[in-house]
């Protein structure tokens, strides 16, 4: 069984925020900062945190929307999605990326973290994982269908640690042209891997959404676990 709880994260400006911490059965392991989608650190994201904790990682899911409201837990209903998009519109992504870096540093300092620290994000969190990687703070990064990355390729050259991208072939929010831009930015770079999942849509990893695709989700998760084991463990 894993152990889960909310903990306090203290950034440099002393305005604390919280994050959901899931500990592995062994009690210690490599660290993984898990970044939410626009629905907050909701039931799904907490379940994903526990999933990776069962794989042996010390997982911290920071409350990205804390400057607007705390511990957002929205469902995938029409009303929940409308509120989620409003929260996303009100988010300063540069500031949110700094908060993710703060979470990485906080996690690295926890006694339960016995190895390196990575970052993994979905959708909005996928872009924040990419931007956090550009800070140089995580040891590895994973981005699931990170929207808007193509607009921030000016920092791609700052990423030297291993980074893994997952994209959906039928993504209505991230066009093929955007994925091609990311691919070109990392062309020939051995530390970057990009996987495209044909015939699935944005959000294919989330079992609470219509776009969920079991095969693509399992394949991407398997690749992610291999990647994290190679670059964080030991």
N, C-alpha and C positions, 0 to 999 in steps of 0.2 A: 504493500500500500504506500501511496505517496502522502506527503504532508503538505497542506496548503494553508496560506494565510496572507492577509494584506500587511505590508510593511511600509514604513515611512522612508522616503528618499529625500535627501537634503541637497539641493543645488547650491551653487555659490552665492546666489542672491538671498539665501536663507528662507525663501518661500518654499516650504516643503510640499511635496506631493506624494502620492502613494503608488504602490505597484503590487500586483498579485504574485506571490512567491510560491512556487511548487518545488518541493524537495524530492529527490529520488529515494527509492526504498533503502538504498545503502547509506543515505544521509549526506553523501558528498559526491562531487563529480564536476565535470567541466561546466562553465556557465553559458547560459543562452538567454539573451534578451529577446523577448517575443513581442512584436509590435502589432497592435490591433488594426482591424479594418475600421470603417467609419462608424460602426455600431457600438464602439467602445470595447472595454474589457468585459465583454458580455459572457453569457453562459458558454457560447461556442469557444471563444478565445481562452477562457479558463479551462475548458475541457482539453483544448490543444496543448495548453501549458502542462496539464497533468499527463497528457499523452507523452510529451517529450521528457517529462520527469521520470516516467516509467522506463524510458530508454536510458536513464542514468544521468540526465542533465539537471543542473540546478537552474530553474527557469524563472525569470522575472518578467512579468508583463506590465510595463509602466502605464499609468493612466494619462494618455496623451492629451485628452481634452480637459485636464484638471483646471486650466486657467478660465474655462467657461463654466463647467460644472464637474463635480467629482463623481468618480466611479460610474460612468455612463454604462448602462446595461440595456441596450435596445434590442428588440426583436426584429425579424425580417418581414414585418407587416408594412402596409402602405404608410401608416402613421409613423412607425419606427424609422423607416427609411427616409421619410421626409425630414424628420428631426435630425437624423444622422447627417444628411447632406447640408443642413443649416449649420451644424457644428463644424463640419469640414470647411465650409465657406468662411467661418469665423476663426479658423486656425491659421496662425503665423507659422508656416512650415519651417522657416529658418530657426525660429525659436523652439519649435517642436523637435527638430533635429538635435538641437543643443540639449534638450531634455532627455532625449534618447542616449546621447553621449554621457550625460550625468548618470543615467540608469546603468550604463555599461560600467562606468567607474565604480559606482556603488556596489554592483554585483561582484565585481572583481575583488572588492575588499571584504566580502563576506567569508567567514571561516569555513563555510560548507563548500566553497569553490576550490577545487583541488587542481584544476587545470586551466586551460585558456578560456577565453570568453568570446562567443560569437553573437551575431545578431541575425534575426529572422523576422521578416515582416510580410504581411499580406495586403495587397491593394494599396491604400494610402500608406500603410506600414511598409510596403515594399519599396516605395520611394524613400521613406525615412531610413530604412535599412541601408539603402544605397548611399544616402547623404551622410549617414553615420560612418560608413566605411571610408568615405573621403576624409574623415577627420583623423583616420589612422588609429583610432582607439580599439575597435574590435579586431580580433585575430582572424576572423572569417565572417562572411556575410552571405545571406540568402534572401533573394527578393522574389516573391510570388506576384506575378502580374502587377508590378509596381507602376502605377499611372504617373505620367509626367516626367519620367526619368530622362526622356529625350530632350527635355527643356533645360536640363542641368548637366549636360555632357561636358561642360567646361571644367568640371571637377573630376572627370573620369581618370585623368592622368595622375591624380593624387591617390588613386587606389592601387596599392601594390600587393595587398593581402588577397588570398583566394576569395572569389566571389562567384556565386551561382545564381543564374536567372531562370525563372520558369515563366513561360508565356502561353497564352491560350490562342489557338489558331483562329477561332471565330470570335475573338474578343471585340465587342462593340464599342468598348471604351478606349482600347489601345490598338490603333490600326497597325497593319503590317508594316507600313512605312516607318512608324515609331520604333518598332522592334528592329527593323533594318538599320536605323540610325544607331541604336545601342550596339548592335552587332558590329557595325563599322568602327565605332569608337574603341571597341576592345579587340578588333581584328588582329590576330597573331599573338595576342597576349595569353600566355599559358596559364596565368592565374585566374582567368575568367572562363566560365562555361555557360552556354545559353542553350536551353531546351525549349522546344516549341511542341505543344500538344495539339495535334490536329483534331478538328471536329468537336472541340469543347469550347465553352465560353468563359468569360471573366468570372472568377469566383468558384472555379471547379473544385477547389479543395474543401469548401464549406458545405457540410452535410445538411445544414439548415436552409439552404437556398436552392431554388429550382435548377441552377446551373451545376449543381454537384454532379460529378462524374467519378464513380468509384474507381474505375480503371486508371484514369489520369491521376487522381488523387493518390492512389497507392503507388503508382510508378514514380511520381514526383517525390513522395515521402521517402520511398526507398533510396532514391538518388540523394535526397537531402541528408538522410541518416549516414550514408556512405561518406558523403562530403564532410559532414561534421565529425565523424569518427576519424577521418584522415587528418583533419586540420585542428581539432580541438583536444582530442583525447590523448592521453599518454604523456 
